[in-house]
Every structure is written in structure tokens, then in C-alpha cells.
Amino acid sequence: MGCFLTNSSVGKKLVMSISGCFLVLFILFHMSMNLTMIFSREGYNLICEFLGANWYALAGTALLAAGVLVHFVYAFILTINNYRARGKQRYAVTVQEKGVSWASKNMLVLGMIVILGLGLHLVHFWSKMQLVEVAGCEYATLTLDGVTATAHPANGALLMAFTFSKWYNVVIYLLWFAALWFHLTHGVWSMFQTAGFANDTWYPRLKCLANIVATLIFLGFAIVVVVCYFKSGEYFTEMANWHPAH
């Protein structure tokens, strides 16, 4: 079984599909959690506090990191193998589109952009939240529009308002979400294709499903970023004195 997953093309694509499915589910969860920020800053912080540096959150973070690593490594290996076998045709499909999508020909590049965006996201949030709790470091002091607050690791709403008060962060994140959208429009249906669903009947349905999922994810994340930008001062002031219940 191990040789099948590491040596055969089908096995590698299966690993890509499984890890990709796991990552899509996590992204949907993360998006849903972020949307809470718009309706209830305290509710969002309670979720951040619940996750925090608890053992289950740390285990989940480690599992997520492993999933990202596996997905990226196998994507790189498959791209190199496909390039050697078929030249510039990166992803072979059982049902051909009338015009091969731009995303399907640039999955590795899009994936690298997504990884770089993830790295920036870790710097902006994970390093100031869960990592701070684990390391036992001092909390950061943030100032916005003359209001100064101590950023407790669980005060994600404060950190969100501060981060997206800067227009360039908003632009960078929207570009990141756009790259993720392109990546998912091909990746979601390709995941089902590997499982054997890509026939003449299911192919257009899966393409439609991939576009819907990718668009929901893009809009869900983008709305939070844009709203935080326009209401950053209000949100920051509202959460400046927030502290965990315990």
C-alpha cells in the first residue's frame, strides 16, 4: 500500500485528493469562524479562546501543517512527473474541456502563491496568538487611531481590526483569496475526478460545484477583510478592553 501511494501516479493523485479534501474542509471551517467576526466580536474571541493552545488545537494545527506539507510535496512531484512525461501538459484529465482552463495549467504556481499567503497569515495571526500562548511570551501592545490596547492571544477580533486597518494588507489578502479561488476551481473537481466521477454526466456538475465552493470561500473571507477595513476603528475600540473569561 505504501509503495502504491508513493510510486504510482494513481496513488500520488489519491494522496493529493485526500489531503486536498481535508484542506478544503478546514478552509470552510476557518471561513465560517471568520464570518462570526462580523456579527459578534466577542463570539469570535470566544472561539479563538476555545481553540487557543489547548492540546486538541495544537494537535489540529500539527495535522493541518502535515496536510499542507503532504499536499504541496505531492503536487510538486506530480507536476515534475507530468512535465517529463507530457511536456507542458501538467494535468491529464479523462474528460477534456473545450478550452483547457488557465488554472489547470498553473496549479503549482497558484499553489505556491497560496503557500506564501499562508506564511504571511501565520505571521499576522498565528505567531501573535497560539504561538504566543505556547511560548509564554509577553502580549503585544497595539495602537490604532489614538486607542492603545494590549493584544491578548485570544483577542483575535482586536488583531483582525488592527491588521486590516492597513489598506495594503487588505489588497494582499484579496489577491491571496483570488489565487485560492483559481486553485480551488480546478482542484475541487479534480479531486472528484481522481475518485472516478469525471464522466460526461458528472463532469459539468463537478465543475459547477467547484466554482460554487471556490466562490463561497472567496466571498466569505473577502467580506470579513473588507468589513474589518471599513470598521477597523470601531471594532478596535470595542475590543480594546476585552479579556478572556478565565
C-alpha positions in Angstrom: 0.0 0.0 0.0 2.8 2.4 0.9 4.5 1.7 -2.5 1.2 2.3 -4.3 0.8 5.7 -2.7 4.4 6.8 -3.3 5.4 5.1 -6.5 2.3 5.0 -8.8 0.8 8.1 -10.5 -2.7 7.0 -9.4 -1.6 6.6 -5.8 0.0 10.0 -5.7 -3.2 11.6 -7.1 -5.1 9.8 -4.5 -2.9 11.3 -1.7 -3.4 14.7 -3.4 -7.2 14.2 -3.4 -7.4 13.1 0.2 -5.1 15.8 1.5 -7.0 18.4 -0.7 -10.4 17.3 0.6 -9.1 17.7 4.2 -7.7 21.2 3.4 -10.9 22.3 1.7 -13.0 21.2 4.8 -10.6 23.1 7.1 -10.8 26.2 4.9 -14.7 26.1 5.0 -14.5 25.8 8.8 -12.0 28.7 9.0 -14.2 30.8 6.8 -17.3 30.1 8.9 -15.3 31.0 12.0 -14.2 34.3 10.5 -17.7 35.3 9.5 -18.6 35.3 13.2 -16.3 38.4 13.4 -18.9 40.4 11.5 -21.8 39.5 13.8 -20.2 39.2 17.2 -16.6 40.2 18.0 -17.0 38.6 21.5 -18.3 35.4 19.9 -15.3 35.3 17.6 -12.9 35.8 20.5 -14.6 33.0 22.4 -13.9 30.7 19.5 -10.3 31.9 19.5 -10.1 31.3 23.2 -11.6 27.8 22.9 -9.0 26.9 20.3 -6.0 28.7 21.7 -3.1 26.5 22.9 -5.3 23.6 24.1 -4.0 20.1 23.3 -6.7 19.5 20.7 -6.0 22.8 19.0 -2.2 22.0 18.9 -2.9 18.5 17.6 -5.2 20.0 14.9 -2.5 22.6 14.0 0.1 19.8 13.6 -2.3 17.8 11.5 -3.1 20.8 9.3 0.6 21.5 8.8 1.2 17.9 7.8 -1.7 18.1 5.4 -0.4 21.3 3.7 3.1 19.8 3.5 1.9 16.5 2.0 -0.3 18.3 -0.5 2.4 20.6 -1.6 5.1 17.9 -1.9 2.9 15.6 -3.9 1.8 18.4 -6.1 5.4 19.3 -6.8 6.2 15.6 -7.6 3.2 15.1 -9.8 4.0 18.3 -11.7 7.6 17.3 -12.4 6.5 13.8 -13.4 3.8 15.1 -15.7 6.1 17.7 -17.2 8.7 14.9 -18.0 6.0 12.6 -19.4 3.9 15.1 -21.4 5.9 18.3 -21.8 3.9 21.3 -20.7 0.7 19.4 -20.2 0.6 19.5 -16.4 -2.6 17.7 -15.5 -4.1 14.9 -17.6 -7.8 14.6 -17.4 -10.2 11.8 -18.5 -12.7 14.4 -19.9 -11.2 17.2 -21.9 -12.6 20.8 -21.7 -13.2 22.6 -25.0 -10.5 25.0 -23.7 -8.1 24.0 -21.0 -8.5 26.4 -18.1 -5.8 28.7 -17.1 -5.9 27.4 -13.5 -5.4 23.8 -14.6 -2.1 24.8 -16.4 -0.8 26.8 -13.4 -1.8 24.8 -10.4 1.7 24.7 -9.0 2.2 28.4 -9.4 -1.1 29.1 -7.8 -0.3 26.7 -5.0 3.0 28.5 -4.3 1.1 31.8 -4.1 -1.3 30.2 -1.7 1.6 28.9 0.4 3.2 32.3 0.5 -0.1 33.9 1.6 -0.4 31.2 4.3 3.1 32.2 5.5 2.0 35.8 5.8 -1.2 34.8 7.5 0.8 32.8 10.1 3.0 35.9 10.8 0.0 38.2 11.2 -2.2 35.9 13.3 -0.8 32.5 14.4 2.5 34.0 15.6 0.6 36.5 17.7 -2.0 34.1 19.1 -1.4 30.4 19.5 2.4 30.7 19.3 2.4 33.4 22.0 0.4 31.2 24.3 2.7 28.2 23.7 5.9 30.2 24.2 4.6 32.2 27.1 5.7 35.5 25.6 4.5 38.9 26.5 1.4 40.2 24.9 1.8 42.9 22.1 0.7 46.4 22.5 -1.3 47.8 19.6 -2.3 51.4 18.8 -5.0 52.4 16.3 -6.5 55.9 15.9 -5.1 57.0 19.2 -6.5 53.9 21.1 -3.9 51.7 22.7 -4.7 48.1 23.7 -2.9 45.0 24.9 -3.4 42.3 22.5 -4.2 39.1 24.4 -3.6 36.0 22.3 -7.3 35.2 22.4 -8.3 38.7 21.3 -8.5 37.8 17.6 -11.0 40.5 16.9 -8.6 43.2 18.1 -5.8 41.7 16.0 -8.1 41.4 13.0 -9.2 45.0 13.2 -5.6 46.2 13.6 -4.2 44.1 10.7 -6.9 45.0 8.2 -6.9 48.7 9.2 -3.9 48.9 6.7 -5.1 49.1 3.1 -2.0 47.2 1.8 -2.9 44.2 3.9 -6.4 44.2 2.5 -5.0 44.2 -1.0 -2.5 41.4 -0.4 -5.2 39.2 1.3 -7.7 39.8 -1.5 -5.0 38.8 -4.1 -4.3 35.7 -2.0 -8.0 34.8 -1.9 -8.2 35.3 -5.7 -5.3 32.8 -6.1 -7.0 30.4 -3.8 -10.2 30.8 -5.9 -8.4 29.8 -9.1 -6.7 26.9 -7.3 -10.0 25.6 -6.0 -11.9 25.9 -9.2 -9.7 23.3 -10.7 -8.6 21.4 -7.5 -12.1 20.6 -6.2 -13.4 18.9 -9.4 -10.0 17.3 -10.0 -10.3 15.7 -6.5 -13.6 14.0 -7.6 -12.2 13.1 -10.9 -9.5 11.1 -9.2 -12.2 9.2 -7.4 -13.7 8.2 -10.7 -16.7 10.7 -11.1 -15.4 12.6 -14.1 -17.7 11.1 -16.8 -19.7 13.0 -19.4 -22.6 13.3 -17.0 -20.8 14.3 -13.8 -18.0 16.5 -15.3 -20.1 19.6 -15.8 -21.8 19.1 -12.4 -18.5 18.8 -10.7 -17.1 21.9 -12.5 -20.2 23.8 -11.3 -19.7 22.5 -7.8 -16.0 23.5 -7.8 -16.9 27.0 -8.9 -19.6 27.4 -6.2 -17.3 26.1 -3.4 -14.4 28.3 -4.6 -16.7 31.4 -4.9 -18.3 30.9 -1.4 -14.8 30.6 0.1 -13.5 33.7 -1.7 -16.6 35.8 -0.8 -16.7 34.5 2.8 -13.0 35.5 3.5 -13.1 38.7 1.4 -16.2 40.1 3.1 -14.6 39.8 6.5 -11.5 41.6 5.4 -13.3 44.4 3.6 -15.8 44.9 6.5 -12.9 45.0 9.0 -11.1 47.6 6.9 -14.1 50.0 6.9 -14.9 49.4 10.6 -11.4 48.8 11.9 -11.5 51.8 14.3 -15.0 50.8 15.7 -14.0 47.2 16.1 -10.6 48.0 17.7 -12.2 50.4 20.2 -14.9 47.9 21.0 -12.4 45.1 21.8 -9.7 47.2 23.4 -10.6 46.2 26.9 -11.7 42.6 26.2 -10.1 39.8 28.3 -10.8 36.1 28.5 -13.4 34.8 30.9 -10.7 32.9 32.9 
